[in-house]
Amino acid sequence: MDCACREQAQGLDCVMVGRVIELEEEIARSIPSTEFDEETALALYHGSHIEVDFPNPPNDQCYVLRSRGYVGQIPVAEDSILIRISPKVPILNLFRMLEYAYDLKSFQLLEGMSTVDSLDDLFENLAAILAKRVLDRVRKGLYCDYIIDEESLSYIRGQIKVMPSLRAAMRGSTRLECEYEEHTPNVDDNRILAWTLYQLPRFRLKREDVQHHVRQAYRALASTVDVKSLEPRVCINRFYHRLNDDYRPMHGLCRFFLEHCGPGIEVGEHEFIPFVLHMPILFESFVAKWLQANLPTGIRLETQYKADLDEDGMFVFRIDLVLIDVASDSVLAVLDTKYKRKERPDVADIQQIVAYAVRMNTQKAILIYPSTDTQAVILKVGEVNICSIIFDIGVDPDEAGRSFLEKLMAVVKP
């Protein structure tokens, strides 16, 4: 059977539309070697987003492309080709997962979002929301804070730096070296917003209203705030209080854009917005945030728990989720998210969660999968009871979450 016939028989539906190659999350796509050149394949092979099998007899001399857990739009700039990977979950559900994962619930993102049915729509709507919220904050007044500054002045301001001023006087200067506090909007809270808005036009936003709002918001900030390169991590674990609490969801959106539209995704000349989402990480973050918002009183959730295996810290477990009883401070269960849709859990998944449970001295170990395609299992290894629970992201996340939590509590506190 030739490659094209095999694809039709398997329903793989791989098509090349101009400069766009359409893929679907978790499904391999075969492309005849006559329709795909080796240089492009090598560029993808050396990247981190697409797994590439090169032509050989078992695959009928086809190139086979698979996503490495990513969805989105990935340009291969040198060849003016764009790889578009569509998610298995509905776009609106993806949107809801982002709400939780990036602390955006207070934005009420779903209002008026019924027309979001593509990744481009999702990206542009989020960009519009960020720009409008920044403009609202500019109208109310940007958050300001005190920063320490040093300057050579002809008058006294704040404290005189004695030794630097004496050295300057010995050189014939009549100016004083002063250190003072300045109340200014030029702080990281606003720099994060400015840097993100500066980056957004690179991605060829298509809607004119979105372009306008992004430009307007950027200009409003750039006149008073330094625009400098910032890493996504600056958006995490920031301190919020009554004067800047509305920055929290804006920084969540900034983190989304900076993480998924960073330097690893080059824009080129494409008429598409290039960005990627790593679904395993999004699923893990979504489950963690949903649980934090909905766990019953008396249970604490620890995420990315660091468990040392030796005194020197040379060997470490990073456990996705650990449930702790607040009253006794004892571990109730260890949980591990697995973004897989296999028929049953892998043996390696079971081995991993058992090791976590032994290390944390708990008898309850739970594997979390995103789809009902995976059968629920109940096993016992030594003293450790293992079960799998589905958090079905194919339906309404809150509805799926309630079902998931009911099953989880039945295991944790029977």
C-alpha positions, -999 to +999 in steps of 0.1 A: +000+000+000+015+034-009+018+062+016-012+082+003-035+052+003-024+042+038-032+077+051-067+076+036-073+042+051-062+053+085-082+086+083-051+107+089-061+134+066-027+151+063-029+181+040-005+208+029-023+240+023+001+264+006+027+270+033+008+253+061+010+217+072-020+207+093-014+182+122-035+170+150-023+166+185-011+130+193-017+118+158+012+109+135+011+124+100+028+108+070+040+130+041+055+115+010+091+123+006+083+140-028+062+166-009+086+174+019+123+182+016+151+170+039+163+204+050+129+213+064+127+179+081+161+184+097+151+219+110+121+203+127+141+173+139+166+196+157+138+216+173+119+207+204+083+207+192+080+181+165+092+145+164+103+134+129+108+100+114+127+100+081+118+080+050+125+043+053+109+010+041+086+005+071+070+039+067+067+036+029+095+062+023+074+089+040+083+116+065+063+110+097+056+141+119+043+139+155+038+166+180+059+163+212+029+173+233+025+208+218-004+225+201-001+258+182+014+272+151+052+267+145+069+285+116+099+269+099+112+303+088+138+293+063+113+274+042+083+297+048+063+267+061+040+268+091+031+237+111-003+241+127-011+215+154-048+215+165-057+204+200-079+174+207-099+194+233-124+221+221-108+255+219-133+268+245-121+241+270-085+251+262-095+286+271-110+275+304-078+256+313-058+287+306-081+306+330-072+283+358-035+277+350-027+314+347-049+328+374-073+346+350-106+337+366-112+373+378-111+385+342-144+367+334-128+357+301-157+338+288-180+368+285-185+373+247-161+345+238-185+321+221-169+329+187-135+316+198-131+285+176-094+287+165-060+292+180-057+325+163-090+336+178-079+325+213-046+344+210-061+376+197-089+377+223-064+373+251-042+401+236-073+423+234-082+416+270-047+424+283-046+457+263-080+469+275-072+460+311-039+479+309-057+510+295-083+508+323-054+508+348-037+537+331-069+557+333-072+550+370-035+556+376-006+532+374+006+515+406+036+533+420+062+523+445+093+537+462+127+528+447+162+538+458+180+560+433+215+576+432+223+608+414+249+636+412+229+668+420+235+705+426+212+704+456+206+681+486+180+653+480+176+625+505+209+615+520+243+628+510+268+600+502+298+615+520+328+597+506+316+598+469+308+635+474+343+642+490+360+624+461+340+645+436+349+677+454+386+668+453+382+665+415+368+701+415+331+692+413+306+713+432+278+686+429+267+663+456+263+625+454+228+618+468+208+587+476+170+592+477+137+574+475+115+581+445+078+573+442+075+561+406+054+539+383+087+527+367+086+494+387+085+458+376+047+455+380+044+480+351+076+469+332+061+434+328+031+449+311+052+472+289+075+444+277+047+421+269+028+447+249+060+456+231+063+419+221+028+414+209+029+433+175+057+409+164+030+382+160+011+399+132-022+404+150-049+403+123-078+422+139-074+459+135-092+467+167-068+444+186-038+461+169-051+495+179-057+486+215-023+470+219-005+500+203-025+524+225-018+505+257+019+502+249+023+539+242+005+548+274+030+528+294+062+535+274+060+572+282+065+565+319+080+530+322+113+515+310+108+489+283+134+462+288+136+424+282+121+403+310+118+366+315+084+349+321+095+339+356+093+375+368+055+371+365+054+343+392+053+346+430+049+383+430+036+402+460+001+416+457-019+438+480-049+461+479-031+487+457-020+463+430-042+432+433-057+438+399-023+433+384-024+396+393-045+384+363-027+409+339+006+394+349-009+359+344-017+369+308+018+384+304+033+351+316+012+332+290+024+354+262+061+355+273+062+317+279+045+306+246+057+333+222+093+336+233+125+337+213+122+300+203+092+309+180+103+331+152+078+351+133+091+352+097+068+364+070+038+343+078+002+355+079-004+334+111+002+340+147+030+317+158+028+303+193+028+270+211+012+254+242+028+224+259-003+205+268+013+182+295+025+213+314-008+231+309-028+200+321-006+197+352-009+234+360-047+234+353-053+204+376-032+219+404-049+253+402-084+237+400-077+217+431-063+247+450-095+265+443-118+236+452-103+213+478-123+210+510-112+227+542-086+208+561-066+196+531-035+214+517-021+210+483+017+211+477+027+214+440+061+204+425+071+190+459+108+185+462+116+152+480+153+146+485+165+110+483+199+115+499+214+138+525+234+157+499+204+164+477+221+148+447+190+127+440+156+144+441+120+135+433+098+163+419+063+152+428+035+169+408+010+171+437+010+161+473-022+162+495-015+170+532-039+168+562-037+203+578-045+191+613-018+163+615+005+177+588+007+141+574+007+132+537-027+119+526-017+110+490+007+116+462-008+125+428+009+126+393-007+140+362-002+121+330-012+138+297-018+105+279-048+089+262-037+053+262-061+025+269-045+018+303-017+033+324+019+025+315+039+002+339+064+030+341+037+054+354+028+029+381+065+024+391+070+061+393+039+068+415+048+039+438+083+053+443+067+087+452+044+071+477+072+051+494+093+082+497+064+103+512+054+075+536+018+072+523-002+043+511-022+062+486-009+069+451-031+084+424-025+088+386-045+115+369-054+112+331-072+137+309-095+114+289-121+086+294-101+068+267-079+056+296-095+029+317-096+034+355-074+009+374-071-001+410-039-019+420-018-027+451+020-029+452+032-039+486+015-015+510+008+011+484-027+014+469-027+028+434-056+040+414-062+062+383-088+089+381-099+108+350-101+146+349-119+148+316-108+179+297-131+171+268-162+184+287-168+215+308-138+218+331-158+227+362-183+198+356-154+174+351-136+188+381-166+181+404-167+145+392-129+142+396-130+157+431-158+134+443-137+103+432-106+117+446-121+123+481-136+088+480-100+075+477-082+100+500-109+101+528-131+070+523 
